[in-house]
Amino acid sequence: MPPLFLILLSVILGSGAQIAFKIGVLHAAPLKFDIPGVIALLGSPYIIGGLIAFAASFLLWLKILATVPLSYAYPMVSLGYVFIFLYSWRYLGENLPALRVAGLVLIVTGIFFIARS
């Protein structure tokens, strides 16, 4: 598979994991950080799914690091900001303030230049 595809897949899995974690803790409210609360949290299907996605992202990232220059691969992780922003808007109902959108446009522009190099 092309390295860029692996990078995108890793970033999407990592971003999806963060959204799953967020939904998991929202469903666990009120969250208590005592032993029973943590055990209940770790049993959440969202948390378990997030951990699986995070582990898959990590394993893909190791593959990427073995084959792609770090100076190319690591800036692509910034796409996670874009995916999180879009997932948060779509699935969590968060707002899209204009300044955040402008910041994301700058991030995507920078990633475009890196990808073209």
N, C-alpha and C positions, 0 to 999 in steps of 0.2 A: 504494500500500500504506500502511496506517496506520503512523505513526511508531513506535509501541510495537512493532509486529511487526519493523520494520527494526532497532530497537535490540536486541531479543531475538536476532534472527538474527546481528547483528554480534557480540554477546557470546558466543553459542554457537560461532560460527566461531573467535573468538579463543581461547576455552577449549579447543576441540577441537585447535587448533594447538598449544597448550601441552602437551596430552597426547601428541600426535604427536611433539613434540620430545623429551619425556621418554622415550617408547618408543624413539625413534631413538637417543638416547644410551645407553640401556640395552643395545640390540643392538650398539652399537659398542664395548662394553667389551673390553679396557681402552682407554679413550679417551686418545689422544695428541694434544696440541695442536701438532703439527709440521705441515709442509706436506702430507705424504702422509696424515696422520691427518685433517686438516680436509677434504681433498679426498674421502677415503673417507666421512666423515661427511656431507658435502653431497650425496653420491650416494645416500644412504639413502632409500628410498621414503617412510619415515616423516617424515624431515626435509623432503623435497620436498613431500609432502602438507601438512605443517605450514606451510611457507612459502606455499603456495597458499591455504590457509585463512586465514592471517594477512593476506595481501594482500587477499583478498576482504573480510575483516572491516574492514580499513583503508579500502577504497573505500566500503563501506557507511557507515562512520563519517563520512566526509567528506560523504556525502549527508545523513546525520542532522544534522550540524553546520550544514548550509545551511538546514535547515528547522525545527529544534526548538531551543527555548531550552537553552543549555548547562546552566543550573541544574536543568533537568529531566532532560536526557539523561545527563549524566556520572554522577550517583549510580546510575543503572541499570547502569553498568559493574560495580558491586559484585556483581551477580548472577553475575559470573564466578567469584567465590569459591565460590558455591554449586555452580555447574556443575563447577568443578575438584574440589571436595570429593567430589561424587557420582561423577564420572568416575574419580577416583583410587581411590575405594572399589571401584567396579564393575570397572574394567579393570586396575588395578594392585594390587589386594588390600590397599590401605592401611586402617588402622584408623579407626573412628569414635568417638574419645574424646568423652565426654559434654560436656566444656567446649567443644570445637569445635562440637558440635551446638548447644549453647546460644548460642554466638557467631553461628552461622549463622542461628538463629531471630531474633536481634536484628537482623542485617543485613536479613533478609527483611521484618521488621516495619517497619524504616525505609524500605525501598524501597516497601512497600505505601503508607505515608503520602505519600511523594513522588509515586507514581503517581496517587494520589487527588487531588492538589492541582491 
